[in-house]
Amino acid sequence: MGILSRVAGFFRGKSDNAVGSELWGAWSEYGESDAGIPVNAFTAMQHGAVMACVAILSEDLAKIPLGLYRPTATGGKAPARDHYLHGLLRNPNDWQTGFEFKEMMQSALVLRGNAYAVAVRDGRGQPQYLVPVHPDRVCLYESPGGEWFYSVTRNGLHDMAVLASQPILVPQEDVLHLRWLSQYNSLLGSSRITLARESVGLAMGLEQHQARFAGAGARPSGILSMEKKLTKEAKEALVAEWAKLKGGPRNAGAAAVLDDGVKWQPLGMSMVDAEFMASRAFQLRDIARIFRVPPYKLGVEDAGNGPSMVQQDQDYLNSVISSYCERWKAKLEKFFQIDGDELFVDWDYSHFLKADIQTRFTAYRMAVGGPWMSPNEARRGEGLPSAPNGDAVLQATNMAPLGWEPPERSQGGGGSDATGVPGAGGDGDAERLPGDDPAPGV
């Protein structure tokens, strides 16, 4: 069925086929939390912890190189530079770098649960470039025949120009759609902000409460009091005298002499203030849990407590970043019809894990002597040029396969004697057999 007939069939069967009305309400991204704070993707990004989590997950994935590869006869992989997708993954379009494209798509996936990019094809059906589209400008429509389309709203002259060849309802085979945790149906992903609206709203409410408190007036460190009433001039003189006695670093810790019944009453942090600060710290940890970001990356906890920084980063890569990478990999291979065997999409995680120089060099020494890495592979990992004869994989000479038996010893000369003079067969002459006369001069 062609695209025109499919669109006509869609309009002929115009029952409740627009996905959106059912999602409004409990599943809507736009709503107000019980804390009285409107929570959606836009307002949530104004909260420091949410913005940091989205930025961390987007930038960390975007900096990992993504490429198209073929398996080699030796079990490795080689870039498929002759395939159109190799260049498209590096430069998805003319106005974005590969980093910017992955960062934009990943931020939409993290924050809204859906990321969209329209594939603009040439006359042969081969994608020329990818146009990322903001999720708020995309609406999903289903047809009675089971097909689905994406209504993409053009925003600005640039979108109108690059999407001029696309219909109003773009068919699903022309839209790269990344989803996170489909719950309502298998066509749409869920929004973290919607599912965790109350946690995000409470964190935003605490932040706004603290901001209003600071704007209304800062808490003084203490008060000066006396029994009799002072005139305006006397108050100003007392304040000036107190500032002269206690102001500045030179007067820190100095004793103040007060007369005329003046008393100093310091004001410390109350239990309510301390509990409020603890609540804010807890909400920051809660935001980190929602986005699965280690709290130390938000500055909530000290990275020095517990496992080392390398171990924490490795766990973050294995449990969080790699999950997103696998989601990208599977969708890219399916969308571009890559079989995953003869051609496959892969991420280069080595670019992500750059440990300190001592740890890296220790790992290289173990890998080269392992043996499973050549010296040139280790050099290329550090951005160094290849060395002559450095492509061979080395092995230790004091190791042998299991069951291997050494050859029988030669029954020739005994080598050097106790005085250090070479004996028969011990003078290093390869032409002379054991038992022959010693070489001249021996």
C-alpha positions as a Markdown table, in Angstrom:
| # | Residue | x | y | z |
|---|---|---|---|---|
| 1 | Met | 0.0 | 0.0 | 0.0 |
| 2 | Gly | 1.5 | 3.4 | -1.0 |
| 3 | Ile | 1.7 | 6.4 | 1.1 |
| 4 | Leu | -1.2 | 8.2 | -0.6 |
| 5 | Ser | -3.5 | 5.3 | -0.1 |
| 6 | Arg | -2.5 | 4.8 | 3.5 |
| 7 | Val | -3.1 | 8.5 | 4.3 |
| 8 | Ala | -6.5 | 8.3 | 2.5 |
| 9 | Gly | -7.4 | 5.2 | 4.4 |
| 10 | Phe | -6.4 | 7.0 | 7.6 |
| 11 | Phe | -8.8 | 9.9 | 7.0 |
| 12 | Arg | -11.6 | 7.5 | 5.9 |
| 13 | Gly | -11.3 | 5.7 | 9.2 |
| 14 | Lys | -11.1 | 8.8 | 11.3 |
| 15 | Ser | -12.4 | 7.3 | 14.5 |
| 16 | Asp | -10.5 | 7.9 | 17.8 |
| 17 | Asn | -7.1 | 7.2 | 16.1 |
| 18 | Ala | -5.2 | 10.2 | 17.4 |
| 19 | Val | -3.1 | 9.1 | 20.3 |
| 20 | Gly | -3.0 | 11.9 | 22.9 |
| 21 | Ser | -6.5 | 12.3 | 24.4 |
| 22 | Glu | -6.1 | 9.1 | 26.4 |
| 23 | Leu | -2.7 | 10.3 | 27.7 |
| 24 | Trp | -4.0 | 13.6 | 29.0 |
| 25 | Gly | -4.5 | 13.6 | 32.7 |
| 26 | Ala | -2.6 | 11.1 | 34.7 |
| 27 | Trp | -0.2 | 10.4 | 31.8 |
| 28 | Ser | 0.0 | 14.0 | 30.6 |
| 29 | Glu | 3.4 | 15.7 | 30.8 |
| 30 | Tyr | 1.7 | 18.9 | 31.7 |
| 31 | Gly | 0.2 | 19.0 | 35.2 |
| 32 | Glu | 0.6 | 20.4 | 38.7 |
| 33 | Ser | 2.1 | 18.5 | 41.6 |
| 34 | Asp | 0.6 | 18.3 | 45.0 |
| 35 | Ala | 3.2 | 20.8 | 46.1 |
| 36 | Gly | 1.4 | 23.4 | 44.0 |
| 37 | Ile | 4.2 | 23.6 | 41.4 |
| 38 | Pro | 3.5 | 23.1 | 37.7 |
| 39 | Val | 5.8 | 20.3 | 36.6 |
| 40 | Asn | 6.6 | 19.6 | 32.9 |
| 41 | Ala | 9.7 | 19.2 | 30.9 |
| 42 | Phe | 10.2 | 23.0 | 30.6 |
| 43 | Thr | 9.7 | 23.9 | 34.2 |
| 44 | Ala | 11.7 | 20.9 | 35.4 |
| 45 | Met | 14.7 | 21.9 | 33.5 |
| 46 | Gln | 14.8 | 25.1 | 35.5 |
| 47 | His | 15.6 | 23.0 | 38.6 |
| 48 | Gly | 19.4 | 22.7 | 39.0 |
| 49 | Ala | 19.4 | 18.9 | 39.8 |
| 50 | Val | 17.2 | 18.0 | 36.8 |
| 51 | Met | 19.2 | 20.1 | 34.4 |
| 52 | Ala | 22.4 | 18.6 | 35.7 |
| 53 | Cys | 21.1 | 15.0 | 35.3 |
| 54 | Val | 19.9 | 15.7 | 31.7 |
| 55 | Ala | 23.1 | 17.4 | 30.8 |
| 56 | Ile | 25.3 | 14.6 | 32.3 |
| 57 | Leu | 23.5 | 11.8 | 30.6 |
| 58 | Ser | 23.3 | 13.6 | 27.2 |
| 59 | Glu | 26.9 | 14.8 | 27.1 |
| 60 | Asp | 28.3 | 11.5 | 28.4 |
| 61 | Leu | 26.6 | 9.5 | 25.6 |
| 62 | Ala | 27.3 | 12.1 | 22.9 |
| 63 | Lys | 31.0 | 12.0 | 23.5 |
| 64 | Ile | 31.2 | 8.2 | 22.8 |
| 65 | Pro | 32.1 | 7.6 | 19.2 |
| 66 | Leu | 29.4 | 5.8 | 17.2 |
| 67 | Gly | 30.2 | 4.0 | 14.0 |
| 68 | Leu | 29.3 | 1.3 | 11.4 |
| 69 | Tyr | 31.6 | -1.7 | 11.3 |
| 70 | Arg | 32.2 | -5.1 | 9.6 |
| 71 | Pro | 33.6 | -8.2 | 11.3 |
| 72 | Thr | 37.1 | -9.1 | 10.2 |
| 73 | Ala | 38.4 | -12.6 | 9.5 |
| 74 | Thr | 40.5 | -12.5 | 12.7 |
| 75 | Gly | 37.5 | -11.8 | 14.9 |
| 76 | Gly | 37.9 | -8.0 | 15.2 |
| 77 | Lys | 36.0 | -5.2 | 13.5 |
| 78 | Ala | 36.8 | -2.7 | 10.8 |
| 79 | Pro | 35.0 | 0.6 | 10.0 |
| 80 | Ala | 32.6 | 0.2 | 7.0 |
| 81 | Arg | 33.8 | 3.4 | 5.3 |
| 82 | Asp | 32.3 | 2.5 | 1.9 |
| 83 | His | 28.7 | 2.4 | 3.4 |
| 84 | Tyr | 26.6 | 5.6 | 3.4 |
| 85 | Leu | 25.6 | 5.1 | 7.0 |
| 86 | His | 29.3 | 5.4 | 8.1 |
| 87 | Gly | 29.3 | 9.1 | 7.1 |
| 88 | Leu | 25.7 | 9.7 | 8.2 |
| 89 | Leu | 26.4 | 8.6 | 11.8 |
| 90 | Arg | 29.4 | 11.0 | 11.9 |
| 91 | Asn | 27.5 | 14.0 | 10.3 |
| 92 | Pro | 23.8 | 13.5 | 10.5 |
| 93 | Asn | 23.1 | 16.8 | 8.8 |
| 94 | Asp | 24.7 | 20.0 | 7.5 |
| 95 | Trp | 24.0 | 22.2 | 10.5 |
| 96 | Gln | 24.9 | 19.9 | 13.4 |
| 97 | Thr | 27.9 | 17.9 | 14.4 |
| 98 | Gly | 27.6 | 14.3 | 15.4 |
| 99 | Phe | 28.0 | 15.3 | 19.1 |
| 100 | Glu | 25.2 | 18.0 | 18.9 |
| 101 | Phe | 22.8 | 15.6 | 17.2 |
| 102 | Lys | 23.4 | 12.8 | 19.7 |
| 103 | Glu | 23.2 | 15.3 | 22.6 |
| 104 | Met | 19.9 | 16.7 | 21.4 |
| 105 | Met | 18.3 | 13.3 | 20.8 |
| 106 | Gln | 19.5 | 11.9 | 24.1 |
| 107 | Ser | 18.3 | 14.9 | 26.1 |
| 108 | Ala | 14.8 | 14.5 | 24.6 |
| 109 | Leu | 14.9 | 10.7 | 25.4 |
| 110 | Val | 16.0 | 11.3 | 29.0 |
| 111 | Leu | 13.6 | 14.1 | 29.7 |
| 112 | Arg | 10.5 | 13.2 | 27.7 |
| 113 | Gly | 11.0 | 9.5 | 27.0 |
| 114 | Asn | 10.7 | 10.1 | 23.2 |
| 115 | Ala | 13.2 | 11.4 | 20.6 |
| 116 | Tyr | 12.4 | 11.9 | 17.0 |
| 117 | Ala | 14.5 | 12.5 | 13.8 |
| 118 | Val | 13.0 | 12.6 | 10.3 |
| 119 | Ala | 15.1 | 10.9 | 7.6 |
| 120 | Val | 15.0 | 12.9 | 4.4 |
| 121 | Arg | 15.7 | 10.5 | 1.5 |
| 122 | Asp | 16.8 | 10.9 | -2.1 |
| 123 | Gly | 15.1 | 9.5 | -5.2 |
| 124 | Arg | 16.6 | 6.0 | -4.5 |
| 125 | Gly | 15.2 | 6.0 | -1.0 |
| 126 | Gln | 18.6 | 6.4 | 0.7 |
| 127 | Pro | 18.7 | 8.8 | 3.7 |
| 128 | Gln | 20.5 | 12.0 | 2.9 |
| 129 | Tyr | 20.3 | 13.6 | 6.3 |
| 130 | Leu | 18.5 | 13.4 | 9.6 |
| 131 | Val | 16.4 | 16.3 | 11.0 |
| 132 | Pro | 15.9 | 16.1 | 14.8 |
| 133 | Val | 12.5 | 17.4 | 15.9 |
| 134 | His | 11.4 | 18.6 | 19.3 |
| 135 | Pro | 9.1 | 16.0 | 20.9 |
| 136 | Asp | 6.5 | 18.7 | 21.7 |
| 137 | Arg | 6.0 | 19.3 | 18.0 |
| 138 | Val | 5.3 | 15.6 | 17.2 |
| 139 | Cys | 2.0 | 13.8 | 17.5 |
| 140 | Leu | 1.5 | 10.1 | 16.8 |
| 141 | Tyr | -1.5 | 9.0 | 14.7 |
| 142 | Glu | -2.6 | 5.4 | 14.1 |
| 143 | Ser | -4.5 | 4.1 | 11.1 |
| 144 | Pro | -7.2 | 1.3 | 11.1 |
| 145 | Gly | -4.7 | -0.8 | 9.1 |
| 146 | Gly | -2.2 | -0.8 | 11.9 |
| 147 | Glu | 0.2 | 1.7 | 10.3 |
| 148 | Trp | 1.2 | 4.8 | 12.2 |
| 149 | Phe | 2.2 | 8.3 | 11.2 |
| 150 | Tyr | 3.9 | 11.3 | 12.8 |
| 151 | Ser | 2.4 | 14.7 | 12.5 |
| 152 | Val | 5.5 | 17.0 | 12.6 |
| 153 | Thr | 4.8 | 20.7 | 13.2 |
| 154 | Arg | 7.4 | 22.9 | 11.3 |
| 155 | Asn | 8.8 | 25.5 | 13.6 |
| 156 | Gly | 10.5 | 28.3 | 11.7 |
| 157 | Leu | 11.8 | 28.8 | 8.2 |
| 158 | His | 14.7 | 26.3 | 8.7 |
| 159 | Asp | 12.3 | 23.4 | 9.5 |
| 160 | Met | 10.0 | 24.4 | 6.7 |
| 161 | Ala | 13.0 | 24.3 | 4.2 |
| 162 | Val | 14.6 | 21.1 | 5.3 |
| 163 | Leu | 11.3 | 19.2 | 5.7 |
| 164 | Ala | 9.7 | 20.7 | 2.5 |
| 165 | Ser | 9.8 | 17.3 | 0.8 |
| 166 | Gln | 8.0 | 15.6 | 3.7 |
| 167 | Pro | 4.2 | 15.2 | 4.0 |
| 168 | Ile | 2.2 | 16.6 | 6.9 |
| 169 | Leu | 1.8 | 13.0 | 8.2 |
| 170 | Val | 5.3 | 11.5 | 8.0 |
| 171 | Pro | 5.1 | 7.6 | 7.7 |
| 172 | Gln | 6.8 | 5.6 | 10.5 |
| 173 | Glu | 9.5 | 4.2 | 8.2 |
| 174 | Asp | 10.9 | 7.8 | 7.7 |
| 175 | Val | 11.1 | 8.7 | 11.4 |
| 176 | Leu | 13.8 | 7.5 | 13.7 |
| 177 | His | 12.0 | 7.2 | 17.0 |
| 178 | Leu | 13.9 | 6.4 | 20.2 |
| 179 | Arg | 11.6 | 5.3 | 23.1 |
| 180 | Trp | 12.2 | 4.8 | 26.8 |
| 181 | Leu | 10.1 | 2.4 | 28.9 |
| 182 | Ser | 6.9 | 2.0 | 26.8 |
| 183 | Gln | 4.0 | 1.6 | 29.3 |
| 184 | Tyr | 0.8 | 2.9 | 27.7 |
| 185 | Asn | 1.4 | 1.2 | 24.4 |
| 186 | Ser | 4.4 | 0.0 | 22.4 |
| 187 | Leu | 4.5 | 3.1 | 20.1 |
| 188 | Leu | 5.2 | 5.7 | 22.7 |
| 189 | Gly | 7.7 | 6.0 | 25.5 |
| 190 | Ser | 7.0 | 7.3 | 29.0 |
| 191 | Ser | 8.2 | 10.6 | 30.4 |
| 192 | Arg | 10.3 | 10.5 | 33.6 |
| 193 | Ile | 9.0 | 13.9 | 34.6 |
| 194 | Thr | 5.4 | 12.7 | 34.3 |
| 195 | Leu | 6.1 | 9.5 | 36.3 |
| 196 | Ala | 8.1 | 11.3 | 39.0 |
| 197 | Arg | 6.0 | 14.5 | 39.1 |
| 198 | Glu | 5.6 | 14.6 | 42.8 |
| 199 | Ser | 9.3 | 14.1 | 43.6 |
| 200 | Val | 10.3 | 16.8 | 41.1 |
| 201 | Gly | 7.6 | 19.1 | 42.3 |
| 202 | Leu | 8.6 | 18.8 | 45.9 |
| 203 | Ala | 12.3 | 19.5 | 45.0 |
| 204 | Met | 11.2 | 22.6 | 43.0 |
| 205 | Gly | 8.9 | 23.7 | 45.9 |
| 206 | Leu | 11.7 | 23.5 | 48.4 |
| 207 | Glu | 14.0 | 25.5 | 46.1 |
| 208 | Gln | 11.4 | 28.2 | 45.5 |
| 209 | His | 10.7 | 28.4 | 49.2 |
| 210 | Gln | 14.3 | 29.0 | 50.0 |
| 211 | Ala | 14.6 | 31.5 | 47.2 |
| 212 | Arg | 11.6 | 33.5 | 48.6 |
| 213 | Phe | 13.0 | 33.3 | 52.1 |
| 214 | Ala | 16.3 | 34.8 | 50.9 |
| 215 | Gly | 14.5 | 37.4 | 48.9 |
| 216 | Ala | 12.4 | 38.5 | 51.8 |
| 217 | Gly | 15.5 | 39.1 | 54.0 |
| 218 | Ala | 18.5 | 37.3 | 55.2 |
| 219 | Arg | 18.7 | 36.0 | 58.8 |
| 220 | Pro | 20.9 | 38.2 | 61.0 |
| 221 | Ser | 23.7 | 36.6 | 63.0 |
| 222 | Gly | 22.4 | 38.1 | 66.2 |
| 223 | Ile | 20.6 | 41.0 | 67.8 |
| 224 | Leu | 21.6 | 43.9 | 70.2 |
| 225 | Ser | 19.0 | 44.5 | 72.8 |
| 226 | Met | 18.5 | 46.9 | 75.8 |
| 227 | Glu | 15.7 | 47.6 | 78.2 |
| 228 | Lys | 15.2 | 51.4 | 77.5 |
| 229 | Lys | 14.0 | 52.8 | 74.2 |
| 230 | Leu | 16.6 | 54.4 | 71.9 |
| 231 | Thr | 16.1 | 57.3 | 69.6 |
| 232 | Lys | 16.8 | 56.9 | 65.9 |
| 233 | Glu | 20.2 | 58.7 | 66.3 |
| 234 | Ala | 21.2 | 56.5 | 69.2 |
| 235 | Lys | 20.3 | 53.3 | 67.2 |
| 236 | Glu | 22.4 | 54.4 | 64.3 |
| 237 | Ala | 25.3 | 55.3 | 66.6 |
| 238 | Leu | 25.0 | 51.9 | 68.3 |
| 239 | Val | 25.0 | 50.0 | 65.0 |
| 240 | Ala | 28.0 | 52.0 | 63.7 |
| 241 | Glu | 29.9 | 51.3 | 66.9 |
| 242 | Trp | 29.1 | 47.6 | 66.8 |
| 243 | Ala | 30.2 | 47.4 | 63.2 |
| 244 | Lys | 33.5 | 49.1 | 64.1 |
| 245 | Leu | 34.1 | 46.7 | 67.0 |
| 246 | Lys | 33.2 | 43.4 | 65.2 |
| 247 | Gly | 33.5 | 44.2 | 61.4 |
| 248 | Gly | 36.5 | 43.1 | 59.3 |
| 249 | Pro | 38.9 | 40.1 | 59.6 |
| 250 | Arg | 41.1 | 41.9 | 62.2 |
| 251 | Asn | 38.3 | 41.9 | 64.7 |
| 252 | Ala | 37.4 | 38.2 | 64.3 |
| 253 | Gly | 37.3 | 36.6 | 67.7 |
| 254 | Ala | 37.9 | 39.9 | 69.6 |
| 255 | Ala | 36.0 | 40.7 | 72.8 |
| 256 | Ala | 33.3 | 43.4 | 72.6 |
| 257 | Val | 32.8 | 45.7 | 75.5 |
| 258 | Leu | 29.1 | 46.8 | 75.8 |
| 259 | Asp | 27.8 | 49.5 | 78.1 |
| 260 | Asp | 24.5 | 51.0 | 79.1 |
| 261 | Gly | 22.8 | 47.6 | 79.5 |
| 262 | Val | 23.3 | 46.5 | 75.8 |
| 263 | Lys | 23.1 | 42.7 | 75.4 |
| 264 | Trp | 24.2 | 40.6 | 72.4 |
| 265 | Gln | 22.1 | 37.6 | 71.6 |
| 266 | Pro | 23.5 | 35.3 | 68.8 |
| 267 | Leu | 21.0 | 33.6 | 66.5 |
| 268 | Gly | 22.0 | 30.1 | 65.4 |
| 269 | Met | 20.4 | 27.6 | 62.9 |
| 270 | Ser | 17.3 | 26.2 | 64.4 |
| 271 | Met | 16.2 | 22.6 | 64.2 |
| 272 | Val | 13.6 | 23.6 | 61.6 |
| 273 | Asp | 16.4 | 25.2 | 59.4 |
| 274 | Ala | 18.6 | 22.1 | 59.8 |
| 275 | Glu | 15.7 | 19.8 | 58.9 |
| 276 | Phe | 14.9 | 22.0 | 55.9 |
| 277 | Met | 18.5 | 21.7 | 54.6 |
| 278 | Ala | 18.4 | 17.9 | 55.1 |
| 279 | Ser | 15.1 | 17.7 | 53.1 |
| 280 | Arg | 16.7 | 19.6 | 50.2 |
| 281 | Ala | 19.6 | 17.2 | 50.2 |
| 282 | Phe | 17.3 | 14.2 | 50.3 |
| 283 | Gln | 15.3 | 15.6 | 47.3 |
| 284 | Leu | 18.6 | 16.0 | 45.3 |
| 285 | Arg | 19.3 | 12.4 | 46.0 |
| 286 | Asp | 15.8 | 11.5 | 44.9 |
| 287 | Ile | 16.3 | 13.4 | 41.6 |
| 288 | Ala | 19.6 | 11.5 | 41.1 |
| 289 | Arg | 17.7 | 8.2 | 41.7 |
| 290 | Ile | 15.0 | 9.1 | 39.2 |
| 291 | Phe | 17.6 | 9.7 | 36.4 |
| 292 | Arg | 19.9 | 6.9 | 37.6 |
| 293 | Val | 22.8 | 9.4 | 38.0 |
| 294 | Pro | 25.4 | 8.7 | 40.7 |
| 295 | Pro | 24.9 | 11.3 | 43.5 |
| 296 | Tyr | 28.6 | 12.3 | 43.5 |
| 297 | Lys | 28.1 | 13.7 | 40.0 |
| 298 | Leu | 25.6 | 16.2 | 41.4 |
| 299 | Gly | 27.9 | 17.1 | 44.3 |
| 300 | Val | 25.5 | 15.5 | 46.8 |
| 301 | Glu | 27.9 | 12.9 | 48.1 |
| 302 | Asp | 31.7 | 12.8 | 48.3 |
| 303 | Ala | 33.1 | 10.5 | 45.6 |
| 304 | Gly | 35.9 | 9.5 | 48.0 |
| 305 | Asn | 33.6 | 7.5 | 50.2 |
| 306 | Gly | 33.2 | 3.8 | 49.1 |
| 307 | Pro | 34.5 | 2.5 | 45.9 |
| 308 | Ser | 37.2 | 4.4 | 43.9 |
| 309 | Met | 36.3 | 6.9 | 41.3 |
| 310 | Val | 37.3 | 4.5 | 38.5 |
| 311 | Gln | 35.0 | 1.8 | 39.9 |
| 312 | Gln | 32.1 | 4.2 | 40.3 |
| 313 | Asp | 32.6 | 5.4 | 36.7 |
| 314 | Gln | 32.8 | 1.8 | 35.4 |
| 315 | Asp | 29.5 | 1.0 | 37.2 |
| 316 | Tyr | 27.9 | 4.1 | 35.8 |
| 317 | Leu | 29.0 | 3.1 | 32.3 |
| 318 | Asn | 27.8 | -0.5 | 32.7 |
| 319 | Ser | 24.5 | 0.1 | 34.4 |
| 320 | Val | 23.3 | 3.5 | 32.9 |
| 321 | Ile | 25.2 | 4.7 | 29.8 |
| 322 | Ser | 25.4 | 1.3 | 28.2 |
| 323 | Ser | 21.7 | 0.8 | 28.5 |
| 324 | Tyr | 21.1 | 3.9 | 26.5 |
| 325 | Cys | 23.8 | 2.9 | 24.0 |
| 326 | Glu | 22.1 | -0.5 | 23.5 |
| 327 | Arg | 18.8 | 1.2 | 22.9 |
| 328 | Trp | 20.4 | 3.5 | 20.2 |
| 329 | Lys | 22.2 | 0.5 | 18.6 |
| 330 | Ala | 19.1 | -1.7 | 18.3 |
| 331 | Lys | 17.0 | 1.1 | 16.9 |
| 332 | Leu | 19.6 | 2.3 | 14.4 |
| 333 | Glu | 20.2 | -1.2 | 13.0 |
| 334 | Lys | 16.4 | -1.8 | 12.7 |
| 335 | Phe | 15.7 | 1.7 | 11.2 |
| 336 | Phe | 18.5 | 1.5 | 8.6 |
| 337 | Gln | 17.9 | -2.2 | 7.9 |
| 338 | Ile | 21.3 | -3.4 | 9.1 |
| 339 | Asp | 21.5 | -7.1 | 9.8 |
| 340 | Gly | 23.8 | -6.8 | 12.8 |
| 341 | Asp | 26.1 | -9.5 | 11.6 |
| 342 | Glu | 27.8 | -8.5 | 8.3 |
| 343 | Leu | 27.2 | -4.9 | 9.2 |
| 344 | Phe | 26.6 | -3.6 | 12.7 |
| 345 | Val | 26.5 | -0.4 | 14.7 |
| 346 | Asp | 28.7 | -0.1 | 17.7 |
| 347 | Trp | 30.0 | 2.3 | 20.3 |
| 348 | Asp | 33.6 | 2.8 | 21.2 |
| 349 | Tyr | 33.5 | 2.8 | 25.0 |
| 350 | Ser | 37.3 | 3.1 | 25.3 |
| 351 | His | 36.9 | 6.8 | 24.6 |
| 352 | Phe | 34.6 | 7.1 | 27.6 |
| 353 | Leu | 36.9 | 5.3 | 30.1 |
| 354 | Lys | 40.1 | 7.3 | 30.4 |
| 355 | Ala | 41.6 | 6.4 | 33.7 |
| 356 | Asp | 44.6 | 8.1 | 35.2 |
| 357 | Ile | 47.9 | 7.6 | 33.4 |
| 358 | Gln | 49.3 | 5.1 | 35.9 |
| 359 | Thr | 46.2 | 2.9 | 35.7 |
| 360 | Arg | 46.2 | 3.0 | 31.9 |
| 361 | Phe | 49.9 | 2.2 | 31.6 |
| 362 | Thr | 49.5 | -0.7 | 34.1 |
| 363 | Ala | 46.6 | -2.0 | 32.1 |
| 364 | Tyr | 48.6 | -1.7 | 28.8 |
| 365 | Arg | 51.5 | -3.6 | 30.3 |
| 366 | Met | 49.2 | -6.4 | 31.4 |
| 367 | Ala | 47.4 | -6.5 | 28.0 |
| 368 | Val | 50.6 | -6.5 | 25.9 |
| 369 | Gly | 52.2 | -9.2 | 28.1 |
| 370 | Gly | 48.9 | -11.0 | 28.4 |
| 371 | Pro | 49.1 | -11.6 | 25.5 |
| 372 | Trp | 46.0 | -10.1 | 23.8 |
| 373 | Met | 47.1 | -6.7 | 22.7 |
| 374 | Ser | 49.9 | -5.6 | 20.4 |
| 375 | Pro | 52.3 | -2.8 | 21.3 |
| 376 | Asn | 50.9 | -0.7 | 18.4 |
| 377 | Glu | 47.3 | -1.1 | 19.7 |
| 378 | Ala | 48.4 | 0.2 | 23.0 |
| 379 | Arg | 50.2 | 3.1 | 21.3 |
| 380 | Arg | 47.2 | 4.0 | 19.2 |
| 381 | Gly | 45.1 | 4.0 | 22.4 |
| 382 | Glu | 47.2 | 6.9 | 23.6 |
| 383 | Gly | 47.2 | 8.7 | 20.2 |
| 384 | Leu | 50.8 | 7.7 | 19.4 |
| 385 | Pro | 52.1 | 6.6 | 16.0 |
| 386 | Ser | 52.7 | 3.0 | 15.3 |
| 387 | Ala | 56.2 | 1.6 | 15.9 |
| 388 | Pro | 58.1 | -0.7 | 13.4 |
| 389 | Asn | 57.4 | -4.4 | 14.1 |
| 390 | Gly | 54.9 | -3.3 | 16.8 |
| 391 | Asp | 51.9 | -5.1 | 15.3 |
| 392 | Ala | 52.9 | -8.6 | 16.5 |
| 393 | Val | 51.2 | -10.0 | 19.6 |
| 394 | Leu | 53.9 | -11.0 | 22.1 |
| 395 | Gln | 54.0 | -13.9 | 24.5 |
| 396 | Ala | 56.1 | -14.7 | 27.5 |
| 397 | Thr | 58.9 | -17.2 | 26.6 |
| 398 | Asn | 58.7 | -18.9 | 30.0 |
| 399 | Met | 55.2 | -20.1 | 29.3 |
| 400 | Ala | 54.1 | -23.2 | 27.4 |
| 401 | Pro | 50.8 | -25.0 | 26.6 |
| 402 | Leu | 49.5 | -27.6 | 29.0 |
| 403 | Gly | 51.0 | -31.1 | 28.4 |
| 404 | Trp | 54.1 | -29.7 | 26.6 |
| 405 | Glu | 57.4 | -31.5 | 27.5 |
| 406 | Pro | 60.8 | -29.9 | 26.9 |
| 407 | Pro | 63.2 | -31.7 | 24.5 |
| 408 | Glu | 65.9 | -33.9 | 25.9 |
| 409 | Arg | 69.1 | -32.2 | 26.9 |
| 410 | Ser | 72.2 | -32.6 | 24.8 |
| 411 | Gln | 74.8 | -34.9 | 26.2 |
| 412 | Gly | 77.7 | -32.7 | 24.9 |
| 413 | Gly | 80.1 | -30.6 | 26.7 |
| 414 | Gly | 79.5 | -29.3 | 30.2 |
| 415 | Gly | 79.8 | -25.7 | 29.3 |
| 416 | Ser | 82.0 | -23.5 | 31.4 |
| 417 | Asp | 83.9 | -24.8 | 34.4 |
| 418 | Ala | 84.1 | -23.4 | 37.9 |
| 419 | Thr | 86.9 | -21.0 | 36.7 |
| 420 | Gly | 84.6 | -19.4 | 34.1 |
| 421 | Val | 86.6 | -20.8 | 31.1 |
| 422 | Pro | 84.2 | -22.3 | 28.5 |
| 423 | Gly | 84.3 | -26.1 | 28.4 |
| 424 | Ala | 83.6 | -28.3 | 25.4 |
| 425 | Gly | 80.4 | -27.2 | 23.7 |
| 426 | Gly | 80.3 | -24.1 | 25.9 |
| 427 | Asp | 82.3 | -21.6 | 23.8 |
| 428 | Gly | 79.3 | -20.5 | 21.8 |
| 429 | Asp | 80.6 | -22.0 | 18.5 |
| 430 | Ala | 77.4 | -23.1 | 16.6 |
| 431 | Glu | 79.5 | -25.0 | 14.0 |
| 432 | Arg | 81.3 | -27.2 | 16.4 |
| 433 | Leu | 79.5 | -30.2 | 17.8 |
| 434 | Pro | 79.7 | -31.4 | 21.3 |
| 435 | Gly | 82.7 | -33.6 | 21.8 |
| 436 | Asp | 84.9 | -32.0 | 19.1 |
| 437 | Asp | 88.2 | -30.5 | 19.9 |
| 438 | Pro | 88.0 | -27.1 | 21.4 |
| 439 | Ala | 88.3 | -24.1 | 19.1 |
| 440 | Pro | 91.8 | -22.6 | 18.8 |
| 441 | Gly | 92.6 | -20.4 | 21.8 |
| 442 | Val | 90.2 | -22.1 | 24.1 |
